Amino acid sequence: MKKQFKLLGAAVIMGVALSSCETDGPVDESEAGDLKIAYNGLIKPTDNSIVLKWNEAVSKVVDNKMPAPPEARIYAMVMLAMHDALNNIVPLYETYALKQGLLSVLQFKGS
């Protein structure tokens, strides 16, 4: 029963994460005289409202009766995922979760 509840919770979190993604409209390349200008038109600056929306979505999914350590771990995983996702749009900072995942894959293949 607990395993099914965990799977349902994971499915809900994935559904919330996927439904929060927005698509931008196509850029009219005839208005952009340069390919660089057209490419920069696809990258819209992000603001903190997206992070606040994800925080609100996670807080709705997390049970109030859950102990503090697992709840903190869930928030930490979501925050790292948001950081890496937003940082991959325009890389300014070092990634956290993505780099660790690549290292573990490389170590697994090496053994």
TATA-V167319 format. One line per field, one symbol per residue. psi: psi as a letter, one per 30 degrees, with the letter a starting at -180 (. if undefined). burial: b if it has 9 or more other C-alpha atoms within 8 Angstrom, else e. A space follows every 10 residues. Layout:
psi->???
burial->???
This chain:
psi->eeeeeeeeee eeeeeeeeff kkkllkkjff fjfkeeeeef ffjkkllfee eeeeeeeefe ekkfgkleee eeeeeeeeee eeeeeeffej jflkldeeee eeeeeeeeef .
burial->eeeeeeeebe ebbeebbeee eeeeeeeeee ebeeeebbee ebeeeeeeee beebbebbee beeeeeeeee beeebeebeb bbbbebbeee eeeebebeee eeeeeeeeee e
